[in-house]
């Protein structure tokens, strides 16, 4: 699913970025269009340093910006010497794939891709690993940034408030514990 955002002199065409908006990262593939300029290249891969080399202006930092923020930054750079009031459209064609790791008593342990278009919680990550085995315990160890906490699967299932759910982030580790017989 692609996200399309346009920016013109009137400002962003979309609502301001929320903390949940996916940010541009190295290796993302962007489609950038300057309305009315058909001859400009449109597909750009974000470099490992986080910038995009765009004709006329050179390297423009995109890393950690939302598409509307990057469109505005590019628009400002183009207005310095080349365009009067460019309308810049930034579309994220392909986000770099990010992973969470689900190990232990699951049917398919290993990396689980995080969908680019939405957040997933711990239970969904376990489901993407084809669920738990018959030896699974009702507990998981959840590790983020080197800090591990133990959680009850039943408690995770009961939680319906999105503000209290634990949404996975790239690099998280979910270990489904083995039942002690």
OpenMM code with the backbone's topology and positions (N, CA, C; nanometers):
from openmm import Vec3, app, unit

residues = "UNK UNK UNK UNK UNK UNK UNK UNK UNK UNK UNK UNK UNK UNK UNK UNK UNK UNK UNK UNK UNK UNK UNK UNK UNK UNK UNK UNK UNK UNK UNK UNK UNK UNK UNK UNK UNK UNK UNK UNK UNK UNK UNK UNK UNK UNK UNK UNK UNK UNK UNK UNK UNK UNK UNK UNK UNK UNK UNK UNK UNK UNK UNK UNK UNK UNK UNK UNK UNK UNK UNK UNK UNK UNK UNK UNK UNK UNK UNK UNK UNK UNK UNK UNK UNK UNK UNK UNK UNK UNK UNK UNK UNK UNK UNK UNK UNK UNK UNK UNK UNK UNK UNK UNK UNK UNK UNK UNK UNK UNK UNK UNK UNK UNK UNK UNK UNK UNK UNK UNK UNK UNK UNK UNK UNK UNK UNK UNK UNK UNK UNK UNK UNK UNK UNK UNK UNK UNK UNK UNK UNK UNK UNK UNK UNK UNK UNK UNK UNK UNK UNK UNK UNK UNK UNK UNK UNK UNK UNK UNK UNK UNK UNK UNK UNK UNK UNK UNK UNK UNK UNK UNK UNK UNK UNK UNK UNK UNK UNK UNK UNK".split()
positions = [
    Vec3(0.0842, -0.1177, 0.0000),
    Vec3(0.0000, 0.0000, 0.0000),
    Vec3(0.0882, 0.1232, 0.0000),
    Vec3(0.0705, 0.2111, -0.0946),
    Vec3(0.1511, 0.3309, -0.1058),
    Vec3(0.0825, 0.4465, -0.0350),
    Vec3(0.1634, 0.5359, 0.0179),
    Vec3(0.1140, 0.6546, 0.0858),
    Vec3(0.1470, 0.7730, -0.0026),
    Vec3(0.0477, 0.8516, -0.0432),
    Vec3(0.0688, 0.9651, -0.1320),
    Vec3(0.0413, 1.0925, -0.0552),
    Vec3(0.1362, 1.1836, -0.0585),
    Vec3(0.1221, 1.3109, 0.0099),
    Vec3(0.1712, 1.4190, -0.0848),
    Vec3(0.0980, 1.5261, -0.0958),
    Vec3(0.1404, 1.6380, -0.1800),
    Vec3(0.1629, 1.7614, -0.0961),
    Vec3(0.2538, 1.8489, -0.1419),
    Vec3(0.2795, 1.9730, -0.0723),
    Vec3(0.2847, 2.0834, -0.1763),
    Vec3(0.2188, 2.1932, -0.1494),
    Vec3(0.2242, 2.3112, -0.2349),
    Vec3(0.2433, 2.4325, -0.1458),
    Vec3(0.2292, 2.5506, -0.2015),
    Vec3(0.2474, 2.6736, -0.1236),
    Vec3(0.1478, 2.6836, -0.0086),
    Vec3(0.0352, 2.6157, -0.0205),
    Vec3(-0.0657, 2.6214, 0.0856),
    Vec3(-0.0289, 2.5317, 0.2040),
    Vec3(0.0759, 2.4522, 0.1935),
    Vec3(0.1179, 2.3647, 0.3028),
    Vec3(0.0814, 2.2217, 0.2746),
    Vec3(0.1012, 2.1334, 0.3728),
    Vec3(0.0746, 1.9915, 0.3525),
    Vec3(-0.0703, 1.9659, 0.3140),
    Vec3(-0.0886, 1.8690, 0.2229),
    Vec3(-0.2231, 1.8337, 0.1796),
    Vec3(-0.2872, 1.7347, 0.2752),
    Vec3(-0.2096, 1.6794, 0.3667),
    Vec3(-0.2607, 1.5817, 0.4622),
    Vec3(-0.2501, 1.6396, 0.6029),
    Vec3(-0.3107, 1.5696, 0.6954),
    Vec3(-0.3056, 1.6110, 0.8350),
    Vec3(-0.1613, 1.6055, 0.8844),
    Vec3(-0.1291, 1.6801, 0.9907),
    Vec3(0.0062, 1.6760, 1.0444),
    Vec3(0.0445, 1.5340, 1.0843),
    Vec3(0.1734, 1.5085, 1.0808),
    Vec3(0.2232, 1.3751, 1.1130),
    Vec3(0.1914, 1.3393, 1.2569),
    Vec3(0.1480, 1.2172, 1.2766),
    Vec3(0.1253, 1.1679, 1.4118),
    Vec3(0.2439, 1.0807, 1.4497),
    Vec3(0.2609, 1.0505, 1.5781),
    Vec3(0.3732, 0.9666, 1.6195),
    Vec3(0.3699, 0.8280, 1.5554),
    Vec3(0.2506, 0.7849, 1.5082),
    Vec3(0.2384, 0.6519, 1.4489),
    Vec3(0.2734, 0.6488, 1.3005),
    Vec3(0.2888, 0.7667, 1.2360),
    Vec3(0.3214, 0.7689, 1.0940),
    Vec3(0.4578, 0.7047, 1.0705),
    Vec3(0.4646, 0.6250, 0.9677),
    Vec3(0.5899, 0.5582, 0.9325),
    Vec3(0.6872, 0.6614, 0.8780),
    Vec3(0.8072, 0.6583, 0.9224),
    Vec3(0.9099, 0.7535, 0.8823),
    Vec3(0.9975, 0.6923, 0.7737),
    Vec3(1.0505, 0.7777, 0.6890),
    Vec3(1.1389, 0.7336, 0.5814),
    Vec3(1.2695, 0.6846, 0.6422),
    Vec3(1.3196, 0.5723, 0.5883),
    Vec3(1.4428, 0.5119, 0.6383),
    Vec3(1.5337, 0.4772, 0.5200),
    Vec3(1.6631, 0.4552, 0.5470),
    Vec3(1.7526, 0.4131, 0.4391),
    Vec3(1.6979, 0.2895, 0.3678),
    Vec3(1.7165, 0.2868, 0.2372),
    Vec3(1.6744, 0.1804, 0.1470),
    Vec3(1.5262, 0.1834, 0.1107),
    Vec3(1.4470, 0.2771, 0.1640),
    Vec3(1.3094, 0.2937, 0.1179),
    Vec3(1.3129, 0.3401, -0.0271),
    Vec3(1.2117, 0.3031, -0.1041),
    Vec3(1.2006, 0.3459, -0.2429),
    Vec3(1.0910, 0.4517, -0.2524),
    Vec3(1.1279, 0.5716, -0.2982),
    Vec3(1.0347, 0.6833, -0.3063),
    Vec3(1.0020, 0.7161, -0.4514),
    Vec3(0.8793, 0.7581, -0.4746),
    Vec3(0.8396, 0.8175, -0.6015),
    Vec3(0.8211, 0.9661, -0.5740),
    Vec3(0.8972, 1.0494, -0.6460),
    Vec3(0.8905, 1.1934, -0.6244),
    Vec3(0.8524, 1.2584, -0.7570),
    Vec3(0.7476, 1.3375, -0.7526),
    Vec3(0.7000, 1.4051, -0.8723),
    Vec3(0.6927, 1.5542, -0.8462),
    Vec3(0.7450, 1.6315, -0.9407),
    Vec3(0.7244, 1.7754, -0.9422),
    Vec3(0.6171, 1.7965, -1.0487),
    Vec3(0.5003, 1.8408, -1.0075),
    Vec3(0.3865, 1.8540, -1.1001),
    Vec3(0.4259, 1.9441, -1.2167),
    Vec3(0.4025, 1.8948, -1.3390),
    Vec3(0.4330, 1.9698, -1.4594),
    Vec3(0.5721, 1.9452, -1.5144),
    Vec3(0.6541, 1.8701, -1.4449),
    Vec3(0.7910, 1.8401, -1.4887),
    Vec3(0.8009, 1.6920, -1.5234),
    Vec3(0.7598, 1.6559, -1.6424),
    Vec3(0.7554, 1.5153, -1.6841),
    Vec3(0.8924, 1.4538, -1.7079),
    Vec3(0.9918, 1.5343, -1.7365),
    Vec3(1.1230, 1.4806, -1.7730),
    Vec3(1.2117, 1.4472, -1.6535),
    Vec3(1.1699, 1.4831, -1.5344),
    Vec3(1.2512, 1.4522, -1.4157),
    Vec3(1.2322, 1.3069, -1.3744),
    Vec3(1.3403, 1.2460, -1.3302),
    Vec3(1.3347, 1.1099, -1.2767),
    Vec3(1.2354, 1.1083, -1.1611),
    Vec3(1.1653, 0.9966, -1.1433),
    Vec3(1.0652, 0.9921, -1.0378),
    Vec3(1.0948, 0.8907, -0.9282),
    Vec3(1.1733, 0.7873, -0.9544),
    Vec3(1.1998, 0.6832, -0.8552),
    Vec3(1.3366, 0.7051, -0.7921),
    Vec3(1.3384, 0.7087, -0.6598),
    Vec3(1.4628, 0.7330, -0.5878),
    Vec3(1.4733, 0.6377, -0.4692),
    Vec3(1.5903, 0.5768, -0.4523),
    Vec3(1.6179, 0.4915, -0.3365),
    Vec3(1.6888, 0.5775, -0.2332),
    Vec3(1.6433, 0.5750, -0.1090),
    Vec3(1.7085, 0.6490, -0.0015),
    Vec3(1.8424, 0.5811, 0.0265),
    Vec3(1.9491, 0.6591, 0.0286),
    Vec3(2.0832, 0.6047, 0.0497),
    Vec3(2.0997, 0.5524, 0.1917),
    Vec3(2.2086, 0.4807, 0.2133),
    Vec3(2.2338, 0.4266, 0.3479),
    Vec3(2.2572, 0.5377, 0.4493),
    Vec3(2.2967, 0.6559, 0.4024),
    Vec3(2.3139, 0.7694, 0.4936),
    Vec3(2.1822, 0.8415, 0.5207),
    Vec3(2.0756, 0.8056, 0.4443),
    Vec3(1.9443, 0.8633, 0.4684),
    Vec3(1.9071, 0.9773, 0.3759),
    Vec3(1.9884, 1.0023, 0.2727),
    Vec3(1.9577, 1.1132, 0.1829),
    Vec3(1.9126, 1.0629, 0.0462),
    Vec3(1.8537, 1.1559, -0.0295),
    Vec3(1.8107, 1.1301, -0.1667),
    Vec3(1.8831, 1.2316, -0.2542),
    Vec3(1.9498, 1.1833, -0.3595),
    Vec3(2.0142, 1.2752, -0.4521),
    Vec3(1.9128, 1.3147, -0.5571),
    Vec3(1.8693, 1.4420, -0.5547),
    Vec3(1.7645, 1.4894, -0.6442),
    Vec3(1.8238, 1.5898, -0.7426),
    Vec3(1.7832, 1.5816, -0.8714),
    Vec3(1.8352, 1.6764, -0.9702),
    Vec3(1.8149, 1.8211, -0.9253),
    Vec3(1.9062, 1.9074, -0.9600),
    Vec3(1.9082, 2.0515, -0.9310),
    Vec3(1.9580, 2.0831, -0.7903),
    Vec3(1.9254, 2.0025, -0.6914),
    Vec3(1.9576, 2.0405, -0.5531),
    Vec3(2.0586, 1.9478, -0.4860),
    Vec3(2.0866, 1.8324, -0.5433),
    Vec3(2.1818, 1.7397, -0.4831),
    Vec3(2.1196, 1.6560, -0.3729),
    Vec3(2.2000, 1.6253, -0.2716),
    Vec3(2.1543, 1.5377, -0.1631),
    Vec3(2.0615, 1.6133, -0.0691),
    Vec3(1.9453, 1.5536, -0.0432),
    Vec3(1.8473, 1.6105, 0.0495),
    Vec3(1.8176, 1.5028, 0.1537),
    Vec3(1.8341, 1.5357, 0.2808),
    Vec3(1.8131, 1.4388, 0.3883),
    Vec3(1.6655, 1.4023, 0.4004),
    Vec3(1.6379, 1.2714, 0.3964),
    Vec3(1.5004, 1.2207, 0.4061),
    Vec3(1.4797, 1.1351, 0.5302),
    Vec3(1.5864, 1.0810, 0.5826),
    Vec3(1.5787, 0.9884, 0.6960),
    Vec3(1.5045, 1.0507, 0.8141),
    Vec3(1.4156, 0.9707, 0.8726),
    Vec3(1.3378, 1.0064, 0.9912),
    Vec3(1.2305, 1.1118, 0.9659),
    Vec3(1.2053, 1.1462, 0.8398),
    Vec3(1.0964, 1.2378, 0.8070),
    Vec3(0.9774, 1.1582, 0.7567),
    Vec3(0.8577, 1.2118, 0.7758),
    Vec3(0.7397, 1.1528, 0.7134),
    Vec3(0.7382, 1.1999, 0.5677),
    Vec3(0.6629, 1.1340, 0.4803),
    Vec3(0.6560, 1.1809, 0.3412),
    Vec3(0.6163, 1.3279, 0.3273),
    Vec3(0.5163, 1.3803, 0.4049),
    Vec3(0.4858, 1.5230, 0.3880),
    Vec3(0.5995, 1.6141, 0.4342),
    Vec3(0.6717, 1.5727, 0.5386),
    Vec3(0.7846, 1.6537, 0.5852),
    Vec3(0.8949, 1.6559, 0.4804),
    Vec3(0.9225, 1.5405, 0.4186),
    Vec3(1.0257, 1.5358, 0.3152),
    Vec3(0.9830, 1.6144, 0.1913),
    Vec3(0.8553, 1.6050, 0.1536),
    Vec3(0.8058, 1.6810, 0.0384),
    Vec3(0.8252, 1.8309, 0.0616),
    Vec3(0.7992, 1.8779, 0.1817),
    Vec3(0.8175, 2.0197, 0.2129),
    Vec3(0.9658, 2.0572, 0.2103),
    Vec3(1.0517, 1.9718, 0.2636),
    Vec3(1.1959, 1.9994, 0.2623),
    Vec3(1.2469, 2.0082, 0.1181),
    Vec3(1.2040, 1.9163, 0.0342),
    Vec3(1.2451, 1.9165, -0.1057),
    Vec3(1.1892, 2.0392, -0.1781),
    Vec3(1.0664, 2.0732, -0.1496),
    Vec3(1.0044, 2.1905, -0.2098),
    Vec3(1.0826, 2.3169, -0.1770),
    Vec3(1.1217, 2.3319, -0.0511),
    Vec3(1.2002, 2.4490, -0.0089),
    Vec3(1.3347, 2.4534, -0.0814),
    Vec3(1.3997, 2.3379, -0.0952),
    Vec3(1.5290, 2.3328, -0.1649),
    Vec3(1.5138, 2.3700, -0.3121),
    Vec3(1.4081, 2.3252, -0.3756),
    Vec3(1.3850, 2.3563, -0.5171),
    Vec3(1.3522, 2.5037, -0.5390),
    Vec3(1.2934, 2.5686, -0.4414),
    Vec3(1.2548, 2.7095, -0.4551),
    Vec3(1.3753, 2.8031, -0.4449),
    Vec3(1.4885, 2.7563, -0.3949),
    Vec3(1.6054, 2.8432, -0.3778),
    Vec3(1.6510, 2.9001, -0.5123),
    Vec3(1.6695, 2.8166, -0.6141),
    Vec3(1.7227, 2.8657, -0.7409),
    Vec3(1.6467, 2.8208, -0.8648),
    Vec3(1.5537, 2.7264, -0.8521),
    Vec3(1.5035, 2.6622, -0.9732),
    Vec3(1.3540, 2.6780, -1.0003),
    Vec3(1.2705, 2.6742, -0.9010),
    Vec3(1.1270, 2.6756, -0.9219),
    Vec3(1.0635, 2.7871, -0.8404),
    Vec3(0.9519, 2.8420, -0.8905),
    Vec3(0.8830, 2.9501, -0.8207),
    Vec3(0.7923, 2.8948, -0.7112),
    Vec3(0.7048, 2.8044, -0.7449),
    Vec3(0.6119, 2.7484, -0.6464),
    Vec3(0.5839, 2.6025, -0.6838),
    Vec3(0.6832, 2.5161, -0.6660),
    Vec3(0.6646, 2.3780, -0.7109),
    Vec3(0.5666, 2.3014, -0.6229),
    Vec3(0.4888, 2.2161, -0.6875),
    Vec3(0.4050, 2.1233, -0.6123),
    Vec3(0.4790, 1.9901, -0.6135),
    Vec3(0.5174, 1.9447, -0.4964),
    Vec3(0.5976, 1.8234, -0.4816),
    Vec3(0.5083, 1.7130, -0.4270),
    Vec3(0.5122, 1.5991, -0.4928),
    Vec3(0.4350, 1.4838, -0.4469),
    Vec3(0.5333, 1.3721, -0.4144),
    Vec3(0.5268, 1.3236, -0.2914),
    Vec3(0.6131, 1.2144, -0.2463),
    Vec3(0.5261, 1.0935, -0.2163),
    Vec3(0.5592, 0.9833, -0.2806),
    Vec3(0.4900, 0.8577, -0.2577),
    Vec3(0.5933, 0.7561, -0.2129),
    Vec3(0.5657, 0.6859, -0.1047),
    Vec3(0.6547, 0.5779, -0.0638),
    Vec3(0.6088, 0.4535, -0.1372),
    Vec3(0.6862, 0.4130, -0.2356),
    Vec3(0.6506, 0.2966, -0.3170),
    Vec3(0.6773, 0.1671, -0.2414),
    Vec3(0.7882, 0.1651, -0.1686),
    Vec3(0.8269, 0.0423, -0.1005),
    Vec3(0.9101, 0.0763, 0.0223),
    Vec3(0.8545, 0.0496, 0.1399),
    Vec3(0.9321, 0.0684, 0.2620),
    Vec3(1.0327, -0.0448, 0.2761),
    Vec3(1.1468, -0.0136, 0.3316),
    Vec3(1.2453, -0.1163, 0.3639),
    Vec3(1.1795, -0.2120, 0.4622),
    Vec3(1.1993, -0.3391, 0.4405),
    Vec3(1.1363, -0.4387, 0.5276),
    Vec3(1.2025, -0.4383, 0.6648),
    Vec3(1.1204, -0.4383, 0.7690),
    Vec3(1.1698, -0.4422, 0.9060),
    Vec3(1.1131, -0.5658, 0.9744),
    Vec3(1.1873, -0.6160, 1.0746),
    Vec3(1.1521, -0.7444, 1.1342),
    Vec3(1.1498, -0.7386, 1.2864),
    Vec3(1.0676, -0.8275, 1.3433),
    Vec3(1.0676, -0.8617, 1.4847),
    Vec3(1.1005, -1.0106, 1.4874),
    Vec3(1.1609, -1.0592, 1.5929),
    Vec3(1.2021, -1.1993, 1.5989),
    Vec3(1.1160, -1.2751, 1.6986),
    Vec3(1.0533, -1.3826, 1.6520),
    Vec3(0.9674, -1.4654, 1.7362),
    Vec3(1.0353, -1.6014, 1.7463),
    Vec3(1.0701, -1.6403, 1.8690),
    Vec3(1.1443, -1.7647, 1.8912),
    Vec3(1.0764, -1.8484, 1.9980),
    Vec3(1.1296, -1.9657, 2.0204),
    Vec3(1.0748, -2.0528, 2.1232),
    Vec3(0.9674, -2.1442, 2.0677),
    Vec3(0.8620, -2.1634, 2.1433),
    Vec3(0.7574, -2.2600, 2.1107),
    Vec3(0.6520, -2.2026, 2.0157),
    Vec3(0.6974, -2.1708, 1.8932),
    Vec3(0.6083, -2.1294, 1.7849),
    Vec3(0.6342, -2.2232, 1.6667),
    Vec3(0.5368, -2.2325, 1.5789),
    Vec3(0.5471, -2.3268, 1.4675),
    Vec3(0.6475, -2.2855, 1.3606),
    Vec3(0.6770, -2.1589, 1.3497),
    Vec3(0.7764, -2.1137, 1.2530),
    Vec3(0.8621, -2.0044, 1.3178),
    Vec3(0.9591, -2.0441, 1.4012),
    Vec3(1.0430, -1.9445, 1.4689),
    Vec3(1.1319, -1.8704, 1.3690),
    Vec3(1.1644, -1.7475, 1.4039),
    Vec3(1.2536, -1.6683, 1.3207),
    Vec3(1.2011, -1.5275, 1.3006),
    Vec3(1.2558, -1.4590, 1.2010),
    Vec3(1.2121, -1.3213, 1.1778),
    Vec3(1.0699, -1.3162, 1.1227),
    Vec3(0.9944, -1.2181, 1.1686),
    Vec3(0.8586, -1.1929, 1.1209),
    Vec3(0.8571, -1.0504, 1.0665),
    Vec3(0.8179, -1.0355, 0.9406),
    Vec3(0.8134, -0.9033, 0.8781),
    Vec3(0.7025, -0.8195, 0.9397),
    Vec3(0.7345, -0.6956, 0.9700),
    Vec3(0.6355, -0.6013, 1.0209),
    Vec3(0.5706, -0.5343, 0.8990),
    Vec3(0.4385, -0.5415, 0.8868),
    Vec3(0.3736, -0.4776, 0.7721),
    Vec3(0.4025, -0.3275, 0.7695),
    Vec3(0.4249, -0.2734, 0.6517),
    Vec3(0.4563, -0.1304, 0.6422),
    Vec3(0.3340, -0.0423, 0.6599),
    Vec3(0.2152, -0.0984, 0.6365),
    Vec3(0.0953, -0.0154, 0.6370),
    Vec3(0.0229, -0.0087, 0.7705),
    Vec3(0.0651, -0.0886, 0.8695),
    Vec3(-0.0037, -0.0842, 0.9989),
    Vec3(0.0848, -0.1414, 1.1078),
    Vec3(0.0470, -0.1139, 1.2337),
    Vec3(0.1197, -0.1675, 1.3485),
    Vec3(0.0676, -0.3066, 1.3806),
    Vec3(0.1519, -0.3870, 1.4433),
    Vec3(0.1067, -0.5159, 1.4953),
    Vec3(0.1506, -0.5273, 1.6408),
    Vec3(0.0725, -0.6043, 1.7179),
    Vec3(0.1079, -0.6245, 1.8584),
    Vec3(0.1769, -0.7604, 1.8742),
    Vec3(0.2089, -0.7941, 1.9976),
    Vec3(0.2810, -0.9187, 2.0267),
    Vec3(0.2027, -1.0399, 1.9782),
    Vec3(0.0719, -1.0430, 2.0037),
    Vec3(-0.0085, -1.1590, 1.9632),
    Vec3(-0.0118, -1.1755, 1.8116),
    Vec3(-0.0195, -1.0661, 1.7381),
    Vec3(-0.0179, -1.0755, 1.5917),
    Vec3(0.1170, -1.1254, 1.5420),
    Vec3(0.2246, -1.0827, 1.6057),
    Vec3(0.3571, -1.1310, 1.5668),
    Vec3(0.3667, -1.2824, 1.5878),
    Vec3(0.3113, -1.3312, 1.6984),
    Vec3(0.3095, -1.4759, 1.7240),
    Vec3(0.2240, -1.5457, 1.6189),
    Vec3(0.1118, -1.4861, 1.5830),
    Vec3(0.0250, -1.5446, 1.4790),
    Vec3(0.0984, -1.5503, 1.3454),
    Vec3(0.1777, -1.4463, 1.3128),
    Vec3(0.2551, -1.4470, 1.1880),
    Vec3(0.3621, -1.5556, 1.1890),
    Vec3(0.3996, -1.6038, 1.3084),
    Vec3(0.4943, -1.7156, 1.3210),
    Vec3(0.4182, -1.8485, 1.3250),
    Vec3(0.2974, -1.8487, 1.2733),
    Vec3(0.2092, -1.9662, 1.2669),
    Vec3(0.1649, -2.0166, 1.4034),
    Vec3(0.1574, -1.9285, 1.5011),
    Vec3(0.1021, -1.9643, 1.6318),
    Vec3(0.1952, -2.0465, 1.7181),
    Vec3(0.1445, -2.0824, 1.8344),
    Vec3(0.2247, -2.1559, 1.9317),
    Vec3(0.2137, -2.3075, 1.9106),
    Vec3(0.3134, -2.3785, 1.9605),
    Vec3(0.3113, -2.5250, 1.9557),
    Vec3(0.2341, -2.5773, 2.0760),
    Vec3(0.2122, -2.7072, 2.0790),
    Vec3(0.1399, -2.7677, 2.1913),
    Vec3(0.2224, -2.7632, 2.3203),
    Vec3(0.3523, -2.7402, 2.3076),
    Vec3(0.4391, -2.7326, 2.4253),
    Vec3(0.4502, -2.5902, 2.4819),
    Vec3(0.3823, -2.4968, 2.4205),
    Vec3(0.3937, -2.3568, 2.4620),
    Vec3(0.3323, -2.3326, 2.5985),
    Vec3(0.3984, -2.2495, 2.6725),
    Vec3(0.3514, -2.2058, 2.8024),
    Vec3(0.2673, -2.0800, 2.7830),
    Vec3(0.1973, -2.0363, 2.8836),
    Vec3(0.1136, -1.9173, 2.8778),
    Vec3(0.1955, -1.7895, 2.8990),
    Vec3(0.3261, -1.7953, 2.8834),
    Vec3(0.4109, -1.6789, 2.9083),
    Vec3(0.5048, -1.6545, 2.7913),
    Vec3(0.5342, -1.5268, 2.7712),
    Vec3(0.6340, -1.4877, 2.6724),
    Vec3(0.7335, -1.3945, 2.7391),
    Vec3(0.8566, -1.4026, 2.6943),
    Vec3(0.9570, -1.3030, 2.7318),
    Vec3(0.9651, -1.2051, 2.6157),
    Vec3(0.9494, -1.0782, 2.6468),
    Vec3(0.9515, -0.9743, 2.5443),
    Vec3(1.0735, -0.8859, 2.5687),
    Vec3(1.1608, -0.8765, 2.4669),
    Vec3(1.2846, -0.7996, 2.4815),
    Vec3(1.2868, -0.6847, 2.3817),
    Vec3(1.3110, -0.5649, 2.4355),
    Vec3(1.3289, -0.4448, 2.3527),
    Vec3(1.4466, -0.3668, 2.4081),
    Vec3(1.5408, -0.3351, 2.3203),
    Vec3(1.6597, -0.2576, 2.3592),
    Vec3(1.7325, -0.3184, 2.4795),
    Vec3(1.7410, -0.4507, 2.4828),
    Vec3(1.8146, -0.5190, 2.5881),
    Vec3(1.7395, -0.5365, 2.7187),
    Vec3(1.6166, -0.4879, 2.7278),
    Vec3(1.5363, -0.5021, 2.8494),
    Vec3(1.4290, -0.6075, 2.8240),
    Vec3(1.4250, -0.7098, 2.9125),
    Vec3(1.3302, -0.8201, 2.8966),
    Vec3(1.2259, -0.8165, 3.0070),
    Vec3(1.0996, -0.8343, 2.9656),
    Vec3(0.9910, -0.8471, 3.0630),
    Vec3(0.9146, -0.9751, 3.0303),
    Vec3(0.8522, -1.0329, 3.1338),
    Vec3(0.7724, -1.1536, 3.1169),
    Vec3(0.6246, -1.1140, 3.1146),
    Vec3(0.5523, -1.1665, 3.0167),
    Vec3(0.4114, -1.1309, 3.0001),
    Vec3(0.3261, -1.2568, 2.9883),
    Vec3(0.2014, -1.2469, 3.0327),
    Vec3(0.1060, -1.3558, 3.0208),
    Vec3(0.0327, -1.3433, 2.8874),
    Vec3(0.0259, -1.4515, 2.8112),
    Vec3(-0.0471, -1.4510, 2.6846),
    Vec3(-0.1950, -1.4233, 2.7105),
    Vec3(-0.2502, -1.4817, 2.8165),
    Vec3(-0.3915, -1.4572, 2.8489),
    Vec3(-0.4177, -1.3089, 2.8751),
    Vec3(-0.3268, -1.2419, 2.9474),
    Vec3(-0.3429, -1.0986, 2.9731),
    Vec3(-0.3346, -1.0190, 2.8430),
    Vec3(-0.2449, -1.0583, 2.7537),
    Vec3(-0.2331, -0.9900, 2.6247),
    Vec3(-0.3610, -1.0050, 2.5434),
    Vec3(-0.4238, -1.1225, 2.5513),
    Vec3(-0.5485, -1.1469, 2.4785),
    Vec3(-0.6634, -1.0623, 2.5329),
    Vec3(-0.6641, -1.0381, 2.6635),
    Vec3(-0.7720, -0.9624, 2.7267),
    Vec3(-0.7641, -0.8123, 2.6982),
    Vec3(-0.6447, -0.7630, 2.6669),
    Vec3(-0.6268, -0.6182, 2.6494),
    Vec3(-0.6882, -0.5708, 2.5181),
    Vec3(-0.7875, -0.4827, 2.5281),
    Vec3(-0.8534, -0.4313, 2.4077),
    Vec3(-0.8241, -0.2826, 2.3840),
    Vec3(-0.7683, -0.2148, 2.4827),
    Vec3(-0.7363, -0.0729, 2.4686),
    Vec3(-0.6080, -0.0581, 2.3868),
    Vec3(-0.6162, 0.0034, 2.2675),
    Vec3(-0.4977, 0.0171, 2.1836),
    Vec3(-0.3842, 0.0950, 2.2514),
    Vec3(-0.4176, 0.1826, 2.3447),
    Vec3(-0.3141, 0.2594, 2.4146),
    Vec3(-0.2370, 0.1755, 2.5155),
    Vec3(-0.2907, 0.0601, 2.5528),
    Vec3(-0.2242, -0.0259, 2.6510),
    Vec3(-0.1589, -0.1485, 2.5868),
    Vec3(-0.1860, -0.1714, 2.4572),
    Vec3(-0.1237, -0.2843, 2.3884),
    Vec3(0.0241, -0.2556, 2.3677),
    Vec3(0.1012, -0.3615, 2.3545),
    Vec3(0.2431, -0.3460, 2.3241),
    Vec3(0.2602, -0.3681, 2.1748),
    Vec3(0.2889, -0.2602, 2.1026),
    Vec3(0.3087, -0.2662, 1.9580),
    Vec3(0.4556, -0.2979, 1.9326),
    Vec3(0.4808, -0.3955, 1.8469),
    Vec3(0.6186, -0.4356, 1.8222),
    Vec3(0.6921, -0.3305, 1.7400),
    Vec3(0.8225, -0.3273, 1.7601),
    Vec3(0.9115, -0.2385, 1.6859),
    Vec3(1.0231, -0.3228, 1.6266),
    Vec3(1.0861, -0.2744, 1.5199),
    Vec3(1.1952, -0.3506, 1.4583),
    Vec3(1.3009, -0.3883, 1.5613),
    Vec3(1.3422, -0.5149, 1.5566),
    Vec3(1.4456, -0.5637, 1.6472),
    Vec3(1.3937, -0.6234, 1.7768),
    Vec3(1.2648, -0.6095, 1.8065),
    Vec3(1.2085, -0.6711, 1.9270),
    Vec3(1.2235, -0.8228, 1.9183),
    Vec3(1.2333, -0.8876, 2.0344),
    Vec3(1.2413, -1.0341, 2.0411),
    Vec3(1.1275, -1.0838, 2.1292),
    Vec3(1.0512, -1.1778, 2.0758),
    Vec3(0.9399, -1.2389, 2.1489),
    Vec3(0.9735, -1.3867, 2.1626),
    Vec3(0.9920, -1.4297, 2.2859),
    Vec3(1.0226, -1.5721, 2.3112),
    Vec3(0.9037, -1.6354, 2.3794),
    Vec3(0.8404, -1.7317, 2.3109),
    Vec3(0.7295, -1.8079, 2.3695),
    Vec3(0.7925, -1.9192, 2.4513),
    Vec3(0.7657, -1.9167, 2.5808),
    Vec3(0.8287, -2.0113, 2.6728),
    Vec3(0.7715, -2.1511, 2.6600),
    Vec3(0.8518, -2.2505, 2.6970),
    Vec3(0.8090, -2.3896, 2.6943),
    Vec3(0.7432, -2.4246, 2.8275),
    Vec3(0.6356, -2.5008, 2.8179),
    Vec3(0.5639, -2.5426, 2.9360),
    Vec3(0.6451, -2.6447, 3.0138),
    Vec3(0.6402, -2.6328, 3.1440),
    Vec3(0.7080, -2.7291, 3.2309),
    Vec3(0.6046, -2.8309, 3.2745),
    Vec3(0.6289, -2.9566, 3.2398),
    Vec3(0.5312, -3.0609, 3.2670),
    Vec3(0.5555, -3.1250, 3.4011),
] * unit.nanometer
topology = app.Topology()
chain = topology.addChain("A")
for resn in residues:
    res = topology.addResidue(resn, chain)
    for name in ("N", "CA", "C"):
        topology.addAtom(name, app.Element.getBySymbol(name[0]), res)
